[in-house]
Amino acid sequence: MRSVEVTVETQTGHTPAGDPRIELELTVSGQPWSTYVATIETRDGRTVVEYEYTADRRFGLRRIPQRIVANRYRDEALNAQGYIVVDRDEQYGVAI
């Protein structure tokens, strides 16, 4: 077993339209891990949460099958909890 220290830095503000905006920067044992930016707004009487996720670390090739399986079931898991996924845009980069 190993232990890690996770730190979350939070910045809150508003979008130009006045909607809440939250940015979370995560570090693990002092190393950059990921950044999340979420905006929350109301459209047609519904709450809409949009988020952007950026990984600040590298992943090995063995993670690709895990990602494929997770992508396959993620929307179904969210739907089972009452959420509706309207759109998803994912991009992956390769570091050489």
BATOR-355078 format. One record per residue: residue in three letters; z, y, x of N, C-alpha, C, O, CB in turn. Coordinates in steps of 0.05 Angstrom, whole numbers, padded with zeros to 5 digits, always signed. Glycine has a CB too. Example, Ala and Ser with C-alpha at 12.3 -4.5 7.8 and 13.67 -1.06 7.14 Angstrom:
BEGIN
ALA+00156-00114+00264+00156-00090+00246+00156-00066+00264+00169-00066+00285+00181-00089+00226
SER+00142-00045+00257+00143-00021+00273+00157+00001+00258+00161+00023+00268+00114-00012+00282
***
This chain:
BEGIN
MET+00000-00023+00017+00000+00000+00000+00000+00025+00018+00010+00025+00040+00024+00000-00019
ARG-00012+00046+00007-00011+00071+00021-00005+00093+00001-00010+00091-00023-00038+00076+00036
SER+00005+00115+00012+00011+00138-00005-00007+00161+00003-00015+00164+00026+00041+00146-00002
VAL-00014+00177-00017-00030+00201-00012-00016+00224-00027-00002+00220-00047-00059+00197-00021
GLU-00021+00247-00017-00011+00271-00031-00035+00286-00044-00054+00293-00030+00004+00290-00010
VAL-00033+00289-00070-00054+00303-00085-00045+00331-00092-00023+00334-00103-00062+00287-00110
THR-00061+00351-00085-00055+00378-00091-00077+00389-00110-00101+00385-00105-00053+00395-00065
VAL-00069+00404-00130-00088+00416-00149-00083+00446-00149-00061+00456-00155-00084+00404-00178
GLU-00104+00461-00141-00104+00490-00142-00118+00498-00167-00141+00489-00172-00117+00503-00116
THR-00106+00515-00183-00117+00523-00209-00123+00553-00210-00107+00569-00202-00098+00516-00232
GLN-00147+00559-00219-00155+00587-00224-00164+00589-00253-00181+00574-00262-00177+00597-00204
THR-00153+00608-00267-00162+00612-00295-00174+00640-00298-00168+00658-00283-00138+00609-00315
GLY-00192+00642-00318-00205+00667-00323-00221+00664-00348-00216+00647-00365-00223+00676-00299
HIS-00242+00681-00351-00259+00680-00374-00288+00683-00366-00295+00695-00345-00251+00703-00394
THR-00306+00671-00382-00334+00674-00378-00342+00702-00386-00326+00717-00398-00350+00653-00394
PRO-00367+00711-00380-00376+00737-00389-00375+00740-00420-00372+00762-00430-00404+00742-00379
ALA-00377+00718-00434-00375+00719-00464-00346+00719-00474-00342+00721-00498-00390+00695-00476
GLY-00327+00718-00455-00299+00719-00463-00286+00692-00468-00262+00691-00475-00296+00735-00487
ASP-00300+00670-00463-00289+00643-00467-00271+00636-00443-00277+00644-00421-00311+00622-00471
PRO-00250+00619-00448-00233+00611-00426-00249+00594-00405-00266+00578-00412-00210+00594-00436
ARG-00243+00599-00379-00255+00584-00357-00232+00575-00339-00215+00591-00331-00276+00602-00342
ILE-00233+00550-00331-00212+00539-00314-00226+00525-00291-00244+00509-00295-00194+00519-00330
GLU-00216+00530-00266-00227+00517-00243-00204+00502-00229-00183+00514-00224-00240+00537-00223
LEU-00209+00477-00223-00189+00460-00210-00201+00450-00183-00222+00439-00183-00180+00436-00227
GLU-00187+00455-00161-00195+00445-00135-00175+00425-00126-00151+00431-00123-00198+00468-00114
LEU-00184+00400-00122-00166+00379-00114-00169+00372-00085-00191+00371-00074-00171+00354-00131
THR-00146+00368-00071-00146+00359-00044-00129+00334-00043-00109+00332-00058-00136+00380-00024
VAL-00136+00315-00026-00121+00290-00023-00113+00289+00007-00130+00288+00025-00137+00265-00032
SER-00087+00289+00011-00076+00288+00039-00088+00310+00056-00094+00306+00079-00081+00261+00052
GLY-00092+00334+00044-00102+00357+00058-00132+00359+00061-00143+00378+00072-00091+00358+00085
GLN-00147+00338+00051-00176+00338+00053-00189+00345+00026-00179+00336+00005-00186+00310+00062
PRO-00210+00362+00025-00223+00368+00000-00232+00343-00014-00242+00324-00002-00247+00387+00005
TRP-00228+00342-00041-00234+00318-00056-00255+00324-00077-00276+00312-00078-00209+00306-00069
SER-00249+00343-00095-00268+00349-00117-00261+00376-00129-00238+00386-00126-00268+00327-00138
THR-00280+00387-00143-00277+00412-00157-00287+00409-00186-00308+00398-00190-00292+00436-00143
TYR-00271+00418-00205-00278+00417-00233-00278+00445-00244-00260+00461-00238-00259+00398-00249
VAL-00298+00452-00260-00299+00478-00274-00304+00472-00303-00324+00459-00310-00321+00497-00262
ALA-00285+00480-00320-00288+00475-00349-00288+00502-00364-00273+00520-00358-00265+00457-00359
THR-00305+00503-00384-00305+00526-00403-00301+00515-00431-00310+00493-00437-00332+00542-00401
ILE-00287+00531-00447-00280+00522-00473-00289+00544-00493-00283+00567-00489-00249+00517-00476
GLU-00304+00536-00513-00313+00555-00533-00314+00542-00560-00312+00518-00563-00341+00566-00525
THR-00318+00558-00581-00321+00548-00608-00349+00554-00617-00359+00576-00616-00300+00562-00627
ARG-00362+00532-00627-00389+00534-00638-00389+00521-00665-00381+00497-00668-00410+00521-00619
ASP-00398+00535-00685-00400+00524-00713-00374+00511-00721-00374+00489-00734-00422+00503-00714
GLY-00351+00523-00715-00326+00513-00723-00315+00489-00707-00295+00477-00714-00327+00505-00752
ARG-00329+00482-00685-00321+00460-00668-00314+00470-00641-00325+00490-00631-00343+00439-00667
THR-00295+00457-00628-00288+00463-00600-00308+00449-00581-00312+00425-00583-00259+00456-00594
VAL-00320+00464-00563-00339+00453-00544-00327+00457-00516-00320+00480-00508-00367+00467-00547
VAL-00325+00435-00501-00315+00436-00474-00338+00428-00456-00348+00406-00458-00290+00418-00470
GLU-00346+00446-00438-00366+00440-00418-00353+00439-00391-00337+00457-00385-00390+00460-00419
TYR-00360+00419-00375-00348+00418-00348-00369+00411-00328-00388+00397-00333-00325+00399-00348
GLU-00363+00420-00304-00380+00414-00281-00362+00402-00260-00340+00412-00254-00395+00440-00270
TYR-00371+00380-00248-00355+00366-00228-00371+00365-00202-00395+00357-00202-00348+00338-00238
THR-00358+00371-00180-00371+00369-00154-00353+00353-00136-00330+00360-00132-00377+00398-00142
ALA-00364+00332-00125-00348+00316-00105-00350+00330-00078-00372+00337-00069-00359+00287-00104
ASP-00327+00334-00066-00326+00346-00040-00321+00326-00018-00313+00332+00004-00304+00367-00039
ARG-00327+00301-00024-00324+00279-00005-00348+00261-00006-00365+00263-00024-00298+00263-00010
ARG-00350+00243+00013-00373+00224+00014-00364+00197+00003-00341+00190+00004-00383+00221+00043
PHE-00384+00183-00008-00379+00156-00019-00396+00136-00004-00419+00143+00004-00384+00155-00050
GLY-00387+00112-00001-00403+00091+00011-00422+00079-00010-00418+00083-00034-00384+00069+00023
LEU-00441+00064+00000-00461+00052-00018-00448+00032-00037-00459+00027-00059-00482+00037-00001
ARG-00426+00020-00030-00413+00001-00048-00403+00013-00074-00397-00001-00094-00390-00013-00034
ARG-00402+00040-00075-00393+00054-00099-00416+00056-00120-00410+00061-00144-00383+00081-00092
ILE-00440+00052-00112-00463+00055-00131-00461+00037-00155-00464+00046-00177-00489+00051-00117
PRO-00456+00010-00151-00454-00007-00175-00431+00002-00194-00434+00000-00218-00449-00036-00166
GLN-00408+00011-00182-00386+00020-00199-00395+00044-00216-00388+00047-00239-00362+00028-00181
ARG-00410+00062-00203-00420+00086-00217-00439+00079-00240-00437+00091-00262-00433+00105-00198
ILE-00456+00059-00235-00475+00051-00256-00460+00039-00280-00466+00046-00303-00495+00030-00245
VAL-00440+00022-00275-00424+00011-00297-00409+00032-00312-00408+00033-00336-00405-00011-00286
ALA-00397+00050-00297-00381+00072-00310-00399+00089-00327-00391+00097-00349-00368+00089-00288
ASN-00423+00095-00318-00442+00112-00334-00450+00097-00359-00454+00110-00380-00467+00118-00317
ARG-00453+00071-00358-00461+00056-00381-00441+00058-00404-00450+00059-00427-00465+00026-00373
TYR-00416+00058-00398-00395+00057-00419-00380+00083-00424-00364+00085-00442-00376+00036-00413
ARG-00385+00103-00408-00370+00128-00410-00373+00142-00437-00353+00149-00450-00378+00148-00388
ASP-00398+00145-00446-00403+00159-00472-00391+00143-00495-00379+00155-00514-00433+00163-00476
GLU-00393+00117-00494-00381+00100-00515-00350+00103-00515-00338+00104-00537-00388+00070-00511
ALA-00338+00104-00492-00309+00108-00491-00301+00135-00502-00281+00137-00516-00299+00105-00462
LEU-00316+00155-00496-00310+00182-00507-00314+00183-00537-00299+00195-00551-00327+00203-00493
ASN-00336+00170-00546-00341+00169-00575-00318+00155-00590-00310+00163-00612-00367+00155-00581
ALA-00307+00134-00578-00285+00119-00591-00260+00136-00593-00243+00131-00610-00279+00094-00574
GLN-00258+00157-00576-00236+00175-00578-00241+00200-00595-00224+00217-00597-00228+00184-00550
GLY-00265+00200-00608-00271+00222-00626-00288+00245-00614-00292+00265-00626-00247+00233-00637
TYR-00297+00241-00589-00313+00262-00576-00342+00256-00579-00350+00232-00583-00306+00264-00545
ILE-00358+00276-00579-00387+00273-00580-00399+00284-00555-00395+00307-00548-00399+00288-00606
VAL-00414+00267-00540-00428+00276-00516-00455+00286-00524-00471+00270-00534-00430+00253-00495
VAL-00460+00311-00520-00485+00323-00529-00506+00321-00507-00530+00316-00512-00481+00352-00536
ASP-00498+00326-00482-00517+00326-00459-00502+00319-00434-00478+00323-00431-00530+00354-00457
ARG-00517+00307-00416-00505+00300-00390-00527+00303-00369-00550+00295-00373-00494+00270-00390
ASP-00520+00316-00347-00538+00320-00325-00524+00312-00299-00504+00325-00291-00549+00350-00323
GLU-00533+00291-00286-00520+00282-00262-00540+00283-00239-00563+00276-00242-00509+00254-00265
GLN-00530+00290-00216-00547+00291-00192-00531+00279-00169-00507+00284-00166-00556+00319-00185
TYR-00544+00264-00152-00532+00252-00129-00547+00261-00104-00572+00262-00104-00531+00222-00132
GLY-00532+00266-00083-00545+00273-00058-00540+00252-00037-00521+00236-00039-00535+00300-00048
VAL-00557+00251-00017-00553+00232+00005-00550+00247+00031-00566+00264+00038-00578+00212+00007
ALA-00527+00242+00044-00522+00255+00070-00531+00236+00092-00525+00212+00092-00491+00262+00073
ILE-00546+00247+00111-00556+00231+00133-00543+00240+00159-00549+00229+00180-00587+00232+00135
***
